[in-house]
């Protein structure tokens, strides 16, 4: 695996964690929206689905 591919993979993991943490924090601060763990899990699932669609092309 080239160093560029590893850098992109690291960046993707960091962005996914940042997105999940941000959505979990928002859901934690506004509990009427949804449970924080569910919201963070759905954010990760959305990123994985988008990446798999792009990877299949």
C-alpha positions in Angstrom: 0.0 0.0 0.0 1.5 3.3 -1.0 2.0 6.1 1.5 -0.7 8.2 -0.3 -3.3 5.5 0.2 -2.3 5.2 3.9 -2.6 9.0 4.4 -6.1 9.0 2.7 -7.2 6.1 4.9 -6.0 7.8 8.0 -7.7 11.0 7.0 -10.9 9.1 6.4 -10.8 7.5 9.8 -10.1 10.8 11.5 -13.0 12.5 9.7 -15.4 9.7 10.5 -14.4 9.8 14.2 -14.9 13.6 14.2 -18.3 13.4 12.5 -19.5 10.7 14.9 -18.2 12.6 17.9 -19.8 15.8 16.8 -23.2 14.2 16.1 -22.9 12.3 19.4 -22.2 15.6 21.2 -25.1 17.4 19.6 -27.4 14.5 20.5 -26.0 14.6 24.1 -26.7 18.3 24.4 -30.2 18.0 23.0 -31.5 14.7 24.4 -35.0 15.2 22.8 -33.5 14.5 19.4 -32.2 11.0 19.9 -29.8 8.8 21.9 -26.2 9.9 21.4 -24.9 6.4 20.7 -27.5 5.8 18.1 -26.8 9.1 16.3 -23.0 8.5 16.3 -23.5 5.0 15.0 -25.7 6.2 12.2 -23.1 8.8 11.3 -20.4 6.1 11.0 -22.8 3.9 9.0 -23.5 6.8 6.6 -19.8 7.4 6.0 -19.1 3.7 5.4 -22.0 3.5 3.0 -20.8 6.5 1.0 -17.2 5.2 0.9 -18.3 1.8 -0.2 -20.4 3.3 -3.0 -17.4 5.4 -4.1 -15.1 2.4 -3.9 -17.4 0.3 -6.0 -17.1 2.7 -8.9 
